[in-house]
């Protein structure tokens, strides 16, 4: 297979997270974030691996069977989900009472950050023309001043 054919054969990168409590992780990703369970593996009657999807993005989760690493798990691992409107995801998450950092603009993107139940950093981002470093509260305040 030549280099061009190999590149065309790649369709998607799907992050694979090891989790301590699959049931808890599934509740977080489906009930809180809005992912949909697309595939699952239940070798002993409960889900031990799954494929979750939100829009065109996907992740895989697998529950540890043994050798669970000590806290903090997920350290240094993050995933960025590119959105049409990250601020709408922020509104959805805070309306559910989730712990979410205040959105800010970084690299010409609105950035909304949260952590999953195993400590993985999740970022929901969308393009913006708002100046670098602007926080959501600053942006809201500036827009209210303009409307007065």
Secondary structure, 3 states (H helix, E strand, C coil): CCHHHHHHHCCCCCEEEEECCHHHHHHHHHHHCCCEEEEEECCCCCCCEEEEEECCEEEEEEECCCCCCCCCCCCCCEEEEECCCHHHHHHHHHHCCCCCCCCEEECCEEEEEEECCCCCEEEEEEECCCCCCCEHHHHHHHHHHHHC
